Amino acid sequence: MQQTIQLGQVRPSVLSNVGRTVKNWREELSHNLVTWLATKNEWFSAFTGETVTNKHVLLAHLYMVALVVVMMVAGWLEGGAL
């Protein structure tokens, strides 16, 4: 028995559909993240009296976490003595 497939009847593979979906999600997430980072943070802007973006707030928090980690390592290297 011979089967024939016409060109219009071929379905795209599942992997190509998944790949296309992941690519679309990644592009949308990237766009949303860039937009969010550039958005003015109202609370910190009001608190400081200057224009502060979410990117500045995120970096400030990361610097503080790094400082605490450095202090913990320094304390550990000193033997934990106060």
N, CA, C and O atoms as a Maestro MAE file, in Angstrom:
{
 s_m_m2io_version
 :::
 2.0.0
}

f_m_ct {
 s_m_title
 :::
 protein
 m_atom[328] {
  # First column is atom index #
  i_m_mmod_type
  r_m_x_coord
  r_m_y_coord
  r_m_z_coord
  i_m_residue_number
  s_m_chain_name
  s_m_pdb_residue_name
  s_m_pdb_atom_name
  i_m_atomic_number
  :::
  1 25 0.845 -1.170 0.000 1 A "MET " " N  " 7
  2 3 0.000 0.000 0.000 1 A "MET " " CA " 6
  3 2 0.890 1.232 0.000 1 A "MET " " C  " 6
  4 15 1.829 1.332 0.789 1 A "MET " " O  " 8
  5 25 0.597 2.140 -0.865 2 A "GLN " " N  " 7
  6 3 1.416 3.339 -1.010 2 A "GLN " " CA " 6
  7 2 0.664 4.537 -0.436 2 A "GLN " " C  " 6
  8 15 -0.518 4.748 -0.707 2 A "GLN " " O  " 8
  9 25 1.404 5.326 0.379 3 A "GLN " " N  " 7
  10 3 0.803 6.525 0.946 3 A "GLN " " CA " 6
  11 2 1.468 7.736 0.311 3 A "GLN " " C  " 6
  12 15 2.683 7.760 0.112 3 A "GLN " " O  " 8
  13 25 0.681 8.711 0.006 4 A "THR " " N  " 7
  14 3 1.236 9.947 -0.556 4 A "THR " " CA " 6
  15 2 0.882 11.100 0.363 4 A "THR " " C  " 6
  16 15 -0.197 11.147 0.953 4 A "THR " " O  " 8
  17 25 1.810 12.016 0.464 5 A "ILE " " N  " 7
  18 3 1.596 13.207 1.277 5 A "ILE " " CA " 6
  19 2 1.756 14.400 0.362 5 A "ILE " " C  " 6
  20 15 2.787 14.579 -0.287 5 A "ILE " " O  " 8
  21 25 0.736 15.195 0.325 6 A "GLN " " N  " 7
  22 3 0.821 16.407 -0.477 6 A "GLN " " CA " 6
  23 2 1.482 17.497 0.356 6 A "GLN " " C  " 6
  24 15 1.406 17.474 1.585 6 A "GLN " " O  " 8
  25 25 2.126 18.445 -0.304 7 A "LEU " " N  " 7
  26 3 2.880 19.478 0.395 7 A "LEU " " CA " 6
  27 2 2.030 20.295 1.353 7 A "LEU " " C  " 6
  28 15 2.525 20.703 2.403 7 A "LEU " " O  " 8
  29 25 0.811 20.540 1.039 8 A "GLY " " N  " 7
  30 3 -0.051 21.334 1.895 8 A "GLY " " CA " 6
  31 2 -0.501 20.594 3.155 8 A "GLY " " C  " 6
  32 15 -1.041 21.214 4.071 8 A "GLY " " O  " 8
  33 25 -0.288 19.292 3.213 9 A "GLN " " N  " 7
  34 3 -0.764 18.498 4.331 9 A "GLN " " CA " 6
  35 2 0.308 18.247 5.391 9 A "GLN " " C  " 6
  36 15 0.004 17.661 6.430 9 A "GLN " " O  " 8
  37 25 1.522 18.663 5.166 10 A "VAL " " N  " 7
  38 3 2.597 18.389 6.114 10 A "VAL " " CA " 6
  39 2 2.472 19.342 7.292 10 A "VAL " " C  " 6
  40 15 2.432 20.560 7.119 10 A "VAL " " O  " 8
  41 25 2.411 18.773 8.492 11 A "ARG " " N  " 7
  42 3 2.319 19.585 9.713 11 A "ARG " " CA " 6
  43 2 3.715 19.888 10.218 11 A "ARG " " C  " 6
  44 15 4.608 19.045 10.125 11 A "ARG " " O  " 8
  45 25 3.915 21.099 10.758 12 A "PRO " " N  " 7
  46 3 5.230 21.399 11.332 12 A "PRO " " CA " 6
  47 2 5.476 20.526 12.554 12 A "PRO " " C  " 6
  48 15 4.540 20.130 13.249 12 A "PRO " " O  " 8
  49 25 6.715 20.240 12.798 13 A "SER " " N  " 7
  50 3 7.039 19.357 13.919 13 A "SER " " CA " 6
  51 2 6.746 20.041 15.244 13 A "SER " " C  " 6
  52 15 6.672 21.267 15.326 13 A "SER " " O  " 8
  53 25 6.583 19.236 16.265 14 A "VAL " " N  " 7
  54 3 6.299 19.743 17.600 14 A "VAL " " CA " 6
  55 2 7.476 20.568 18.105 14 A "VAL " " C  " 6
  56 15 7.282 21.589 18.765 14 A "VAL " " O  " 8
  57 25 8.687 20.132 17.801 15 A "LEU " " N  " 7
  58 3 9.865 20.855 18.269 15 A "LEU " " CA " 6
  59 2 9.939 22.267 17.695 15 A "LEU " " C  " 6
  60 15 10.323 23.203 18.397 15 A "LEU " " O  " 8
  61 25 9.578 22.423 16.439 16 A "SER " " N  " 7
  62 3 9.618 23.770 15.869 16 A "SER " " CA " 6
  63 2 8.568 24.659 16.521 16 A "SER " " C  " 6
  64 15 8.807 25.850 16.717 16 A "SER " " O  " 8
  65 25 7.402 24.096 16.862 17 A "ASN " " N  " 7
  66 3 6.377 24.880 17.560 17 A "ASN " " CA " 6
  67 2 6.842 25.272 18.951 17 A "ASN " " C  " 6
  68 15 6.655 26.415 19.370 17 A "ASN " " O  " 8
  69 25 7.445 24.334 19.670 18 A "VAL " " N  " 7
  70 3 7.943 24.619 21.007 18 A "VAL " " CA " 6
  71 2 9.058 25.658 20.940 18 A "VAL " " C  " 6
  72 15 9.090 26.591 21.741 18 A "VAL " " O  " 8
  73 25 9.963 25.496 19.992 19 A "GLY " " N  " 7
  74 3 11.056 26.453 19.837 19 A "GLY " " CA " 6
  75 2 10.549 27.852 19.540 19 A "GLY " " C  " 6
  76 15 11.064 28.830 20.082 19 A "GLY " " O  " 8
  77 25 9.555 27.951 18.692 20 A "ARG " " N  " 7
  78 3 8.977 29.254 18.356 20 A "ARG " " CA " 6
  79 2 8.292 29.865 19.573 20 A "ARG " " C  " 6
  80 15 8.394 31.070 19.802 20 A "ARG " " O  " 8
  81 25 7.591 29.039 20.360 21 A "THR " " N  " 7
  82 3 6.908 29.530 21.563 21 A "THR " " CA " 6
  83 2 7.911 30.026 22.596 21 A "THR " " C  " 6
  84 15 7.719 31.088 23.189 21 A "THR " " O  " 8
  85 25 8.975 29.269 22.814 22 A "VAL " " N  " 7
  86 3 10.005 29.675 23.781 22 A "VAL " " CA " 6
  87 2 10.671 30.968 23.334 22 A "VAL " " C  " 6
  88 15 10.938 31.846 24.155 22 A "VAL " " O  " 8
  89 25 10.939 31.090 22.052 23 A "LYS " " N  " 7
  90 3 11.556 32.313 21.523 23 A "LYS " " CA " 6
  91 2 10.648 33.520 21.751 23 A "LYS " " C  " 6
  92 15 11.121 34.587 22.141 23 A "LYS " " O  " 8
  93 25 9.360 33.359 21.511 24 A "ASN " " N  " 7
  94 3 8.412 34.456 21.728 24 A "ASN " " CA " 6
  95 2 8.344 34.844 23.205 24 A "ASN " " C  " 6
  96 15 8.326 36.029 23.538 24 A "ASN " " O  " 8
  97 25 8.307 33.852 24.083 25 A "TRP " " N  " 7
  98 3 8.277 34.130 25.528 25 A "TRP " " CA " 6
  99 2 9.534 34.851 25.969 25 A "TRP " " C  " 6
  100 15 9.471 35.799 26.753 25 A "TRP " " O  " 8
  101 25 10.692 34.398 25.462 26 A "ARG " " N  " 7
  102 3 11.961 35.012 25.832 26 A "ARG " " CA " 6
  103 2 12.015 36.467 25.377 26 A "ARG " " C  " 6
  104 15 12.463 37.336 26.124 26 A "ARG " " O  " 8
  105 25 11.560 36.734 24.156 27 A "GLU " " N  " 7
  106 3 11.546 38.109 23.655 27 A "GLU " " CA " 6
  107 2 10.604 38.987 24.471 27 A "GLU " " C  " 6
  108 15 10.932 40.131 24.783 27 A "GLU " " O  " 8
  109 25 9.438 38.455 24.816 28 A "GLU " " N  " 7
  110 3 8.470 39.217 25.600 28 A "GLU " " CA " 6
  111 2 9.006 39.482 27.008 28 A "GLU " " C  " 6
  112 15 8.880 40.594 27.522 28 A "GLU " " O  " 8
  113 25 9.598 38.473 27.625 29 A "LEU " " N  " 7
  114 3 10.170 38.631 28.958 29 A "LEU " " CA " 6
  115 2 11.306 39.648 28.941 29 A "LEU " " C  " 6
  116 15 11.406 40.488 29.835 29 A "LEU " " O  " 8
  117 25 12.153 39.569 27.932 30 A "SER " " N  " 7
  118 3 13.265 40.509 27.816 30 A "SER " " CA " 6
  119 2 12.743 41.939 27.659 30 A "SER " " C  " 6
  120 15 13.255 42.862 28.293 30 A "SER " " O  " 8
  121 25 11.740 42.117 26.828 31 A "HIS " " N  " 7
  122 3 11.168 43.450 26.627 31 A "HIS " " CA " 6
  123 2 10.543 43.971 27.919 31 A "HIS " " C  " 6
  124 15 10.729 45.135 28.273 31 A "HIS " " O  " 8
  125 25 9.801 43.111 28.625 32 A "ASN " " N  " 7
  126 3 9.165 43.520 29.874 32 A "ASN " " CA " 6
  127 2 10.192 43.857 30.940 32 A "ASN " " C  " 6
  128 15 10.005 44.803 31.705 32 A "ASN " " O  " 8
  129 25 11.280 43.088 30.999 33 A "LEU " " N  " 7
  130 3 12.323 43.339 31.985 33 A "LEU " " CA " 6
  131 2 13.019 44.673 31.718 33 A "LEU " " C  " 6
  132 15 13.252 45.447 32.646 33 A "LEU " " O  " 8
  133 25 13.348 44.942 30.466 34 A "VAL " " N  " 7
  134 3 13.990 46.211 30.119 34 A "VAL " " CA " 6
  135 2 13.064 47.376 30.440 34 A "VAL " " C  " 6
  136 15 13.509 48.402 30.954 34 A "VAL " " O  " 8
  137 25 11.789 47.223 30.142 35 A "THR " " N  " 7
  138 3 10.816 48.269 30.445 35 A "THR " " CA " 6
  139 2 10.709 48.482 31.947 35 A "THR " " C  " 6
  140 15 10.678 49.623 32.406 35 A "THR " " O  " 8
  141 25 10.652 47.398 32.724 36 A "TRP " " N  " 7
  142 3 10.536 47.509 34.178 36 A "TRP " " CA " 6
  143 2 11.770 48.162 34.779 36 A "TRP " " C  " 6
  144 15 11.647 48.996 35.676 36 A "TRP " " O  " 8
  145 25 12.957 47.798 34.303 37 A "LEU " " N  " 7
  146 3 14.186 48.385 34.836 37 A "LEU " " CA " 6
  147 2 14.255 49.890 34.578 37 A "LEU " " C  " 6
  148 15 14.805 50.629 35.394 37 A "LEU " " O  " 8
  149 25 13.713 50.344 33.471 38 A "ALA " " N  " 7
  150 3 13.762 51.761 33.120 38 A "ALA " " CA " 6
  151 2 12.639 52.577 33.765 38 A "ALA " " C  " 6
  152 15 12.644 53.805 33.676 38 A "ALA " " O  " 8
  153 25 11.682 51.913 34.411 39 A "THR " " N  " 7
  154 3 10.550 52.601 35.023 39 A "THR " " CA " 6
  155 2 10.979 53.301 36.314 39 A "THR " " C  " 6
  156 15 11.785 52.785 37.089 39 A "THR " " O  " 8
  157 25 10.420 54.476 36.515 40 A "LYS " " N  " 7
  158 3 10.718 55.252 37.722 40 A "LYS " " CA " 6
  159 2 10.111 54.558 38.936 40 A "LYS " " C  " 6
  160 15 8.948 54.155 38.913 40 A "LYS " " O  " 8
  161 25 10.902 54.421 39.993 41 A "ASN " " N  " 7
  162 3 10.422 53.850 41.243 41 A "ASN " " CA " 6
  163 2 9.859 54.994 42.082 41 A "ASN " " C  " 6
  164 15 10.601 55.846 42.571 41 A "ASN " " O  " 8
  165 25 8.554 55.000 42.239 42 A "GLU " " N  " 7
  166 3 7.878 56.127 42.884 42 A "GLU " " CA " 6
  167 2 8.281 56.286 44.348 42 A "GLU " " C  " 6
  168 15 8.517 57.406 44.801 42 A "GLU " " O  " 8
  169 25 8.363 55.185 45.093 43 A "TRP " " N  " 7
  170 3 8.647 55.284 46.515 43 A "TRP " " CA " 6
  171 2 10.051 55.815 46.764 43 A "TRP " " C  " 6
  172 15 10.225 56.752 47.544 43 A "TRP " " O  " 8
  173 25 11.053 55.233 46.117 44 A "PHE " " N  " 7
  174 3 12.420 55.692 46.334 44 A "PHE " " CA " 6
  175 2 12.643 57.094 45.765 44 A "PHE " " C  " 6
  176 15 13.446 57.858 46.301 44 A "PHE " " O  " 8
  177 25 11.946 57.431 44.695 45 A "SER " " N  " 7
  178 3 12.051 58.779 44.145 45 A "SER " " CA " 6
  179 2 11.501 59.806 45.134 45 A "SER " " C  " 6
  180 15 12.091 60.870 45.320 45 A "SER " " O  " 8
  181 25 10.374 59.489 45.765 46 A "ALA " " N  " 7
  182 3 9.803 60.396 46.760 46 A "ALA " " CA " 6
  183 2 10.677 60.443 48.009 46 A "ALA " " C  " 6
  184 15 10.824 61.504 48.616 46 A "ALA " " O  " 8
  185 25 11.254 59.323 48.398 47 A "PHE " " N  " 7
  186 3 12.084 59.243 49.591 47 A "PHE " " CA " 6
  187 2 13.386 60.039 49.433 47 A "PHE " " C  " 6
  188 15 13.815 60.719 50.366 47 A "PHE " " O  " 8
  189 25 14.009 59.956 48.262 48 A "THR " " N  " 7
  190 3 15.290 60.626 48.041 48 A "THR " " CA " 6
  191 2 15.143 62.021 47.461 48 A "THR " " C  " 6
  192 15 16.065 62.831 47.565 48 A "THR " " O  " 8
  193 25 14.012 62.314 46.858 49 A "GLY " " N  " 7
  194 3 13.823 63.618 46.229 49 A "GLY " " CA " 6
  195 2 14.443 63.715 44.847 49 A "GLY " " C  " 6
  196 15 14.495 64.801 44.269 49 A "GLY " " O  " 8
  197 25 14.912 62.604 44.310 50 A "GLU " " N  " 7
  198 3 15.493 62.552 42.973 50 A "GLU " " CA " 6
  199 2 14.786 61.470 42.169 50 A "GLU " " C  " 6
  200 15 14.038 60.665 42.723 50 A "GLU " " O  " 8
  201 25 15.024 61.453 40.868 51 A "THR " " N  " 7
  202 3 14.449 60.418 40.033 51 A "THR " " CA " 6
  203 2 15.288 59.147 40.162 51 A "THR " " C  " 6
  204 15 16.478 59.142 39.844 51 A "THR " " O  " 8
  205 25 14.656 58.075 40.632 52 A "VAL " " N  " 7
  206 3 15.328 56.802 40.835 52 A "VAL " " CA " 6
  207 2 14.570 55.741 40.049 52 A "VAL " " C  " 6
  208 15 13.351 55.623 40.176 52 A "VAL " " O  " 8
  209 25 15.288 54.969 39.237 53 A "THR " " N  " 7
  210 3 14.648 53.899 38.468 53 A "THR " " CA " 6
  211 2 14.738 52.584 39.236 53 A "THR " " C  " 6
  212 15 15.477 52.468 40.213 53 A "THR " " O  " 8
  213 25 13.977 51.606 38.778 54 A "ASN " " N  " 7
  214 3 14.030 50.281 39.395 54 A "ASN " " CA " 6
  215 2 15.420 49.669 39.254 54 A "ASN " " C  " 6
  216 15 15.842 48.893 40.111 54 A "ASN " " O  " 8
  217 25 16.132 50.008 38.190 55 A "LYS " " N  " 7
  218 3 17.490 49.504 38.004 55 A "LYS " " CA " 6
  219 2 18.398 50.005 39.128 55 A "LYS " " C  " 6
  220 15 19.199 49.238 39.661 55 A "LYS " " O  " 8
  221 25 18.280 51.292 39.494 56 A "HIS " " N  " 7
  222 3 19.092 51.845 40.576 56 A "HIS " " CA " 6
  223 2 18.774 51.163 41.906 56 A "HIS " " C  " 6
  224 15 19.677 50.875 42.692 56 A "HIS " " O  " 8
  225 25 17.510 50.910 42.151 57 A "VAL " " N  " 7
  226 3 17.097 50.262 43.397 57 A "VAL " " CA " 6
  227 2 17.624 48.828 43.448 57 A "VAL " " C  " 6
  228 15 18.119 48.385 44.484 57 A "VAL " " O  " 8
  229 25 17.519 48.106 42.339 58 A "LEU " " N  " 7
  230 3 18.010 46.736 42.280 58 A "LEU " " CA " 6
  231 2 19.523 46.689 42.507 58 A "LEU " " C  " 6
  232 15 20.009 45.837 43.251 58 A "LEU " " O  " 8
  233 25 20.268 47.595 41.874 59 A "LEU " " N  " 7
  234 3 21.720 47.634 42.065 59 A "LEU " " CA " 6
  235 2 22.091 47.981 43.505 59 A "LEU " " C  " 6
  236 15 23.030 47.406 44.056 59 A "LEU " " O  " 8
  237 25 21.374 48.902 44.110 60 A "ALA " " N  " 7
  238 3 21.649 49.267 45.502 60 A "ALA " " CA " 6
  239 2 21.432 48.067 46.431 60 A "ALA " " C  " 6
  240 15 22.221 47.845 47.350 60 A "ALA " " O  " 8
  241 25 20.376 47.303 46.195 61 A "HIS " " N  " 7
  242 3 20.125 46.115 47.008 61 A "HIS " " CA " 6
  243 2 21.214 45.062 46.793 61 A "HIS " " C  " 6
  244 15 21.652 44.419 47.747 61 A "HIS " " O  " 8
  245 25 21.647 44.884 45.554 62 A "LEU " " N  " 7
  246 3 22.711 43.910 45.280 62 A "LEU " " CA " 6
  247 2 24.022 44.320 45.948 62 A "LEU " " C  " 6
  248 15 24.745 43.472 46.470 62 A "LEU " " O  " 8
  249 25 24.331 45.627 45.932 63 A "TYR " " N  " 7
  250 3 25.544 46.105 46.601 63 A "TYR " " CA " 6
  251 2 25.470 45.850 48.109 63 A "TYR " " C  " 6
  252 15 26.462 45.458 48.725 63 A "TYR " " O  " 8
  253 25 24.306 46.071 48.694 64 A "MET " " N  " 7
  254 3 24.159 45.848 50.129 64 A "MET " " CA " 6
  255 2 24.298 44.362 50.481 64 A "MET " " C  " 6
  256 15 24.910 44.020 51.492 64 A "MET " " O  " 8
  257 25 23.736 43.492 49.658 65 A "VAL " " N  " 7
  258 3 23.878 42.053 49.893 65 A "VAL " " CA " 6
  259 2 25.351 41.658 49.779 65 A "VAL " " C  " 6
  260 15 25.845 40.869 50.585 65 A "VAL " " O  " 8
  261 25 26.051 42.202 48.784 66 A "ALA " " N  " 7
  262 3 27.480 41.900 48.628 66 A "ALA " " CA " 6
  263 2 28.271 42.395 49.835 66 A "ALA " " C  " 6
  264 15 29.192 41.715 50.287 66 A "ALA " " O  " 8
  265 25 27.931 43.557 50.356 67 A "LEU " " N  " 7
  266 3 28.619 44.091 51.527 67 A "LEU " " CA " 6
  267 2 28.401 43.191 52.748 67 A "LEU " " C  " 6
  268 15 29.342 42.932 53.498 67 A "LEU " " O  " 8
  269 25 27.200 42.724 52.947 68 A "VAL " " N  " 7
  270 3 26.911 41.837 54.073 68 A "VAL " " CA " 6
  271 2 27.682 40.525 53.916 68 A "VAL " " C  " 6
  272 15 28.211 40.001 54.896 68 A "VAL " " O  " 8
  273 25 27.749 39.990 52.696 69 A "VAL " " N  " 7
  274 3 28.492 38.746 52.459 69 A "VAL " " CA " 6
  275 2 29.972 38.957 52.758 69 A "VAL " " C  " 6
  276 15 30.604 38.099 53.374 69 A "VAL " " O  " 8
  277 25 30.532 40.087 52.332 70 A "VAL " " N  " 7
  278 3 31.941 40.386 52.607 70 A "VAL " " CA " 6
  279 2 32.166 40.492 54.113 70 A "VAL " " C  " 6
  280 15 33.170 39.988 54.616 70 A "VAL " " O  " 8
  281 25 31.267 41.128 54.833 71 A "MET " " N  " 7
  282 3 31.412 41.241 56.281 71 A "MET " " CA " 6
  283 2 31.327 39.872 56.952 71 A "MET " " C  " 6
  284 15 32.057 39.611 57.908 71 A "MET " " O  " 8
  285 25 30.446 38.994 56.465 72 A "MET " " N  " 7
  286 3 30.328 37.657 57.042 72 A "MET " " CA " 6
  287 2 31.604 36.846 56.796 72 A "MET " " C  " 6
  288 15 32.074 36.143 57.690 72 A "MET " " O  " 8
  289 25 32.155 36.941 55.601 73 A "VAL " " N  " 7
  290 3 33.394 36.226 55.299 73 A "VAL " " CA " 6
  291 2 34.538 36.766 56.150 73 A "VAL " " C  " 6
  292 15 35.346 35.990 56.660 73 A "VAL " " O  " 8
  293 25 34.617 38.082 56.309 74 A "ALA " " N  " 7
  294 3 35.675 38.671 57.125 74 A "ALA " " CA " 6
  295 2 35.553 38.210 58.581 74 A "ALA " " C  " 6
  296 15 36.560 37.913 59.225 74 A "ALA " " O  " 8
  297 25 34.347 38.150 59.089 75 A "GLY " " N  " 7
  298 3 34.136 37.654 60.450 75 A "GLY " " CA " 6
  299 2 34.515 36.200 60.592 75 A "GLY " " C  " 6
  300 15 35.088 35.801 61.605 75 A "GLY " " O  " 8
  301 25 34.198 35.394 59.575 76 A "TRP " " N  " 7
  302 3 34.548 33.985 59.601 76 A "TRP " " CA " 6
  303 2 36.062 33.807 59.567 76 A "TRP " " C  " 6
  304 15 36.602 32.955 60.272 76 A "TRP " " O  " 8
  305 25 36.750 34.608 58.750 77 A "LEU " " N  " 7
  306 3 38.218 34.519 58.669 77 A "LEU " " CA " 6
  307 2 38.888 34.933 59.982 77 A "LEU " " C  " 6
  308 15 39.979 34.458 60.298 77 A "LEU " " O  " 8
  309 25 38.247 35.804 60.736 78 A "GLU " " N  " 7
  310 3 38.797 36.242 62.020 78 A "GLU " " CA " 6
  311 2 38.452 35.264 63.140 78 A "GLU " " C  " 6
  312 15 38.849 35.475 64.286 78 A "GLU " " O  " 8
  313 25 37.747 34.241 62.835 79 A "GLY " " N  " 7
  314 3 37.432 33.241 63.844 79 A "GLY " " CA " 6
  315 2 36.117 33.483 64.541 79 A "GLY " " C  " 6
  316 15 35.795 32.783 65.501 79 A "GLY " " O  " 8
  317 25 35.353 34.447 64.092 80 A "GLY " " N  " 7
  318 3 34.053 34.718 64.671 80 A "GLY " " CA " 6
  319 2 34.103 35.480 65.972 80 A "GLY " " C  " 6
  320 15 33.072 35.636 66.626 80 A "GLY " " O  " 8
  321 25 35.280 35.967 66.376 81 A "ALA " " N  " 7
  322 3 35.398 36.719 67.630 81 A "ALA " " CA " 6
  323 2 34.835 38.122 67.467 81 A "ALA " " C  " 6
  324 15 34.995 38.744 66.417 81 A "ALA " " O  " 8
  325 25 34.184 38.611 68.496 82 A "LEU " " N  " 7
  326 3 33.633 39.956 68.437 82 A "LEU " " CA " 6
  327 2 34.574 40.936 69.046 82 A "LEU " " C  " 6
  328 15 34.279 42.131 69.088 82 A "LEU " " O  " 8
  :::
 }
 m_bond[327] {
  # First column is bond index #
  i_m_from
  i_m_to
  i_m_order
  :::
  1 1 2 1
  2 2 3 1
  3 3 4 2
  4 3 5 1
  5 5 6 1
  6 6 7 1
  7 7 8 2
  8 7 9 1
  9 9 10 1
  10 10 11 1
  11 11 12 2
  12 11 13 1
  13 13 14 1
  14 14 15 1
  15 15 16 2
  16 15 17 1
  17 17 18 1
  18 18 19 1
  19 19 20 2
  20 19 21 1
  21 21 22 1
  22 22 23 1
  23 23 24 2
  24 23 25 1
  25 25 26 1
  26 26 27 1
  27 27 28 2
  28 27 29 1
  29 29 30 1
  30 30 31 1
  31 31 32 2
  32 31 33 1
  33 33 34 1
  34 34 35 1
  35 35 36 2
  36 35 37 1
  37 37 38 1
  38 38 39 1
  39 39 40 2
  40 39 41 1
  41 41 42 1
  42 42 43 1
  43 43 44 2
  44 43 45 1
  45 45 46 1
  46 46 47 1
  47 47 48 2
  48 47 49 1
  49 49 50 1
  50 50 51 1
  51 51 52 2
  52 51 53 1
  53 53 54 1
  54 54 55 1
  55 55 56 2
  56 55 57 1
  57 57 58 1
  58 58 59 1
  59 59 60 2
  60 59 61 1
  61 61 62 1
  62 62 63 1
  63 63 64 2
  64 63 65 1
  65 65 66 1
  66 66 67 1
  67 67 68 2
  68 67 69 1
  69 69 70 1
  70 70 71 1
  71 71 72 2
  72 71 73 1
  73 73 74 1
  74 74 75 1
  75 75 76 2
  76 75 77 1
  77 77 78 1
  78 78 79 1
  79 79 80 2
  80 79 81 1
  81 81 82 1
  82 82 83 1
  83 83 84 2
  84 83 85 1
  85 85 86 1
  86 86 87 1
  87 87 88 2
  88 87 89 1
  89 89 90 1
  90 90 91 1
  91 91 92 2
  92 91 93 1
  93 93 94 1
  94 94 95 1
  95 95 96 2
  96 95 97 1
  97 97 98 1
  98 98 99 1
  99 99 100 2
  100 99 101 1
  101 101 102 1
  102 102 103 1
  103 103 104 2
  104 103 105 1
  105 105 106 1
  106 106 107 1
  107 107 108 2
  108 107 109 1
  109 109 110 1
  110 110 111 1
  111 111 112 2
  112 111 113 1
  113 113 114 1
  114 114 115 1
  115 115 116 2
  116 115 117 1
  117 117 118 1
  118 118 119 1
  119 119 120 2
  120 119 121 1
  121 121 122 1
  122 122 123 1
  123 123 124 2
  124 123 125 1
  125 125 126 1
  126 126 127 1
  127 127 128 2
  128 127 129 1
  129 129 130 1
  130 130 131 1
  131 131 132 2
  132 131 133 1
  133 133 134 1
  134 134 135 1
  135 135 136 2
  136 135 137 1
  137 137 138 1
  138 138 139 1
  139 139 140 2
  140 139 141 1
  141 141 142 1
  142 142 143 1
  143 143 144 2
  144 143 145 1
  145 145 146 1
  146 146 147 1
  147 147 148 2
  148 147 149 1
  149 149 150 1
  150 150 151 1
  151 151 152 2
  152 151 153 1
  153 153 154 1
  154 154 155 1
  155 155 156 2
  156 155 157 1
  157 157 158 1
  158 158 159 1
  159 159 160 2
  160 159 161 1
  161 161 162 1
  162 162 163 1
  163 163 164 2
  164 163 165 1
  165 165 166 1
  166 166 167 1
  167 167 168 2
  168 167 169 1
  169 169 170 1
  170 170 171 1
  171 171 172 2
  172 171 173 1
  173 173 174 1
  174 174 175 1
  175 175 176 2
  176 175 177 1
  177 177 178 1
  178 178 179 1
  179 179 180 2
  180 179 181 1
  181 181 182 1
  182 182 183 1
  183 183 184 2
  184 183 185 1
  185 185 186 1
  186 186 187 1
  187 187 188 2
  188 187 189 1
  189 189 190 1
  190 190 191 1
  191 191 192 2
  192 191 193 1
  193 193 194 1
  194 194 195 1
  195 195 196 2
  196 195 197 1
  197 197 198 1
  198 198 199 1
  199 199 200 2
  200 199 201 1
  201 201 202 1
  202 202 203 1
  203 203 204 2
  204 203 205 1
  205 205 206 1
  206 206 207 1
  207 207 208 2
  208 207 209 1
  209 209 210 1
  210 210 211 1
  211 211 212 2
  212 211 213 1
  213 213 214 1
  214 214 215 1
  215 215 216 2
  216 215 217 1
  217 217 218 1
  218 218 219 1
  219 219 220 2
  220 219 221 1
  221 221 222 1
  222 222 223 1
  223 223 224 2
  224 223 225 1
  225 225 226 1
  226 226 227 1
  227 227 228 2
  228 227 229 1
  229 229 230 1
  230 230 231 1
  231 231 232 2
  232 231 233 1
  233 233 234 1
  234 234 235 1
  235 235 236 2
  236 235 237 1
  237 237 238 1
  238 238 239 1
  239 239 240 2
  240 239 241 1
  241 241 242 1
  242 242 243 1
  243 243 244 2
  244 243 245 1
  245 245 246 1
  246 246 247 1
  247 247 248 2
  248 247 249 1
  249 249 250 1
  250 250 251 1
  251 251 252 2
  252 251 253 1
  253 253 254 1
  254 254 255 1
  255 255 256 2
  256 255 257 1
  257 257 258 1
  258 258 259 1
  259 259 260 2
  260 259 261 1
  261 261 262 1
  262 262 263 1
  263 263 264 2
  264 263 265 1
  265 265 266 1
  266 266 267 1
  267 267 268 2
  268 267 269 1
  269 269 270 1
  270 270 271 1
  271 271 272 2
  272 271 273 1
  273 273 274 1
  274 274 275 1
  275 275 276 2
  276 275 277 1
  277 277 278 1
  278 278 279 1
  279 279 280 2
  280 279 281 1
  281 281 282 1
  282 282 283 1
  283 283 284 2
  284 283 285 1
  285 285 286 1
  286 286 287 1
  287 287 288 2
  288 287 289 1
  289 289 290 1
  290 290 291 1
  291 291 292 2
  292 291 293 1
  293 293 294 1
  294 294 295 1
  295 295 296 2
  296 295 297 1
  297 297 298 1
  298 298 299 1
  299 299 300 2
  300 299 301 1
  301 301 302 1
  302 302 303 1
  303 303 304 2
  304 303 305 1
  305 305 306 1
  306 306 307 1
  307 307 308 2
  308 307 309 1
  309 309 310 1
  310 310 311 1
  311 311 312 2
  312 311 313 1
  313 313 314 1
  314 314 315 1
  315 315 316 2
  316 315 317 1
  317 317 318 1
  318 318 319 1
  319 319 320 2
  320 319 321 1
  321 321 322 1
  322 322 323 1
  323 323 324 2
  324 323 325 1
  325 325 326 1
  326 326 327 1
  327 327 328 2
  :::
 }
}
